[in-house]
């Protein structure tokens, strides 16, 4: 089981702040494909991965990263600041 957290507009599109999923995905990209296949709202949230960042167990990561041993995946838009 993996906890998935959604932040900002990703949460708005998915309609949930978090969920726990059972997955056989090997990488973050595989997980995204599984989620997109679920429902249209996930397809909308993950339509453009260039507009998203991902963290695995609270460490910024890449969509090509393996999920083995990961407990938490967080999806969020890029941070802006000034």
N, C-alpha and C positions, 0 to 999 in steps of 0.2 A: 504494500500500500504506500502511496505517495500523497502527501498533502500538497495541493496546488493553491497558491495565493494569487489573486488578481488585484491590480491596483489601478487607480485613476480611470481613464476611459475604457481600459480592458475590462475592469469590473463592471462598468456600466453596460457594456455590450454583452457580456456573458450573463449578467444578472445575479452574480454571486460574488461575495468577497473571498470565499475559499471553498474547497471541496476536497474530499479524500477519494482517490481513484485507485483501482486495481489496473495495472498496466503491464504489458509485455514489451513495451517500447525499450529499445536499446539506447537511444539517444534522445535529447530534447526535441530534435526535429521529428523523430518518430512519434513522440508523445503529442506534439502539435498536430500531426496528421491524424492520429487517433481521435483527438478532441474535435478537429474540424469535421470528421466523418459523423460525429454524434448528432449535431443539430446546426441549423442555419446561424444561430447566434454565435457559436464558436467559429464558424467559417468567417463571420464578419469581424470578430475580434482578432483573428489571426490571418487576415487577408494579406497584410503586408508586413512580413517579419522584419523588414528594414526599419519599421517604425516601433519596434519592440526591443526590450532588453530582457535578459533572463538571469536569475540568480539561483544557484544550487546550494542549498544549506547556507544561505545568506552570503554567498560568495559570487560576485559577478562572473558570468560564464558565457559560453558560446552555444549556439544551437546545435553544434556538432558534438558537444560534450556527452560522454556516456552517463547513463542514469544509474549504473550499478552502485548500490550502497547509498544512494541519495534518499533523504527522507522528505525534503521540502523543495519545491520548485516555485519560484515567484516570477510572474510576468508583469512588466511595467513599461511605460513609455520612457524614452531617454530623459534624464534629469536636465533641467535648465536652471541656470542660476546667474547671479551677477553681483 
